[in-house]
Amino acid sequence: MPPVVHDLNLSVLPGELLTLLGPSGCGKTTTLRLIAGLERPDSGAVHLAGKNVTVPFTPPERRGVGLVFQDYALFPHLSVLGNVLFGLRHLPRAARLPRARETLALVGLTVFETRRPDQLSGGQQQRVALARALAPRPGVLLLDEPFSNLDAQLRHATRQEVRAILRASGTTAILVTHDQEEALAFSDRIVLMCARQAEQIGTPHGVYTQPRTAFVANFLGRSNLLSGTAEHLTARTALGPVALSEPRSGPVLVSVRPEHLRFTDDPGAPEVTILAREFKGHDVTDTVGLAGQQQELLVHGPSDDVRAEGSRARLLVTHPARAVQ
């Protein structure tokens, strides 16, 4: 049986927000469970604050980690304050209530401390779960798809709130998600995982603009992949000569982001046909077909560039493309 996680080597800096991103089954949740001590690795080691917690095996409750799950796991019979106090039983009795209220103030829930979870919105329940995990002041906070049960608008607002809370508290956090937008907006660094391994690690901007593989280019944002032949900083492709971000030689596969294509009146530019349009209010994404080619491309542009489906246009590459494996 193949390993669920293989040859993964990463470190997290104090106060850093790190995201494990990838499709279902790539090993990101298992990685989180290994860090938490909910799973034991067959080989390798986990170090927390410089201490090996794998050999001898340190149980989850002694690792100094906080956990926030997808379903929040709040106690329905306890108040908001009672839920937060539950995680502070290791503290002296006199220190528990001040710590709980201090943490509720951090997440903006002081006025709701007497309510039960079923009297709160989804976003408020999420903040209670966060407060309960933060109150013991863990060395690292682990968040497993914590926003997935919220609707789109609430998910965006709650994600921003949680990020601000973690920044204010200086908490080191590791987030697991399959949502690329969430990873880009939340993280200091992204670990993009595929087939039980880390495909690429870097800042959101670095991984997005400099994908190493076709998988990274397509999973983190949408990309147009074009075959071509490279000679130094230029590749000959179906779109004509395309500038490259790094010198290459021979056959290449280049990644051209949809926002790096635009329509032009230049008669020398390759001709395309508008096949479909996705109007999004502030912008529009066109699906176009290259004349004489089977390949379809995506073009991301301003919403005031109005073109009819079935019409013809010419296409220009505006930024150097990235050669990928």
Secondary structure by P-SEA (a helix, b strand, c coil): cccccccccccccccccccccccccccaaaaaaaaaccccccccccccccccccccccccccccbbbbcccccccccccaaaaaacccccccccccaaaaaaaaaaaccccccccccccccaaaaaaaaaaaaacccccbbbbccccccccaaaaaaaaaaaaaaaaaaccccccccccaaaaaaccccccccccccccccccaaaaaaccccaaaaaaacbbbbbbbbbccccccccccbbbbcccccccbbbbbcccccccccccccbbbbbcbbbbcccbbbbbbbcccccbbbbbbbcccccccccccbbbbbcbbbbbcc
